[in-house]
Amino acid sequence: MEPTFTVAMRGYDRQQVDDYTATLRRMLDDAQRRAYAAAEAQAAADRERRVDEILAKISRQGADSLTSRERRTLEEATAARRSRR
């Protein structure tokens, strides 16, 4: 996006510059919101994938095979799901 501003007495037209910077700010805010939402969605997908891997391990090897970290991951996932209800 290449801005074009009318040359005024002492530089560019102030209103055009203000409008343009406001547009850029809105575009930046929107891009930041989308990036944050995408990062959140990716993190949620990663957590779900990890839970699926742990559940598959339980299916193959039993619950006694879980590490303390895997148990904590399942507990956190369970708490998160309960809080969304």
C-alpha positions in Angstrom: 0.0 0.0 0.0 1.7 3.1 -1.2 0.4 6.3 0.3 -0.1 9.5 -1.7 -0.5 12.8 0.1 -1.4 16.2 -1.2 1.4 18.7 -0.8 0.2 21.5 1.4 1.7 24.8 2.4 4.0 23.3 5.1 4.3 19.7 4.1 1.7 17.1 3.6 -2.0 17.5 4.3 -2.3 16.8 8.0 -5.7 15.2 7.8 -4.6 12.8 5.0 -1.6 11.8 7.1 -3.7 11.3 10.2 -6.3 9.3 8.3 -3.6 7.1 6.8 -1.8 6.4 10.1 -5.2 5.6 11.7 -5.8 3.1 8.9 -2.4 1.6 9.5 -3.1 1.3 13.2 -6.4 -0.5 12.5 -4.6 -2.9 10.1 -1.9 -3.6 12.6 -4.4 -4.1 15.5 -6.3 -6.5 13.3 -3.2 -8.4 12.3 -2.1 -8.7 15.9 -5.5 -10.0 16.9 -5.4 -12.6 14.1 -1.8 -13.6 15.0 -2.8 -14.0 18.7 -5.8 -16.1 17.8 -3.8 -18.3 15.5 -1.1 -18.8 18.2 -3.8 -19.7 20.7 -5.4 -22.1 18.3 -2.0 -23.7 17.6 -1.3 -24.0 21.3 -4.7 -25.7 21.9 -4.1 -28.1 19.0 -0.7 -28.9 20.4 -2.2 -29.6 23.8 -4.9 -31.8 22.3 -2.3 -33.7 20.3 -0.3 -34.3 23.5 -3.3 -35.5 25.4 -4.1 -37.9 22.5 -0.6 -39.2 22.7 -0.8 -39.8 26.4 -4.2 -41.5 26.1 -2.7 -43.8 23.4 0.1 -44.6 25.7 -2.4 -45.6 28.4 -4.2 -47.8 25.9 -0.9 -49.5 24.9 0.9 -49.7 28.2 -1.5 -48.9 31.0 -1.9 -45.9 33.3 1.0 -47.1 35.5 3.4 -46.3 32.6 2.7 -42.5 32.8 5.4 -40.1 34.0 4.5 -37.5 36.5 4.6 -34.9 33.7 2.1 -36.9 31.6 -0.2 -37.3 34.6 0.0 -33.5 35.3 -0.8 -32.8 31.6 -3.9 -35.0 31.8 -4.9 -33.3 35.1 -4.5 -29.9 33.5 -6.5 -30.9 30.4 -9.3 -32.3 32.6 -9.4 -29.1 34.7 -9.4 -26.9 31.6 -12.3 -28.9 30.1 -14.3 -28.7 33.3 -13.8 -24.9 33.5 -15.2 -24.5 29.9 -18.5 -26.2 30.9 
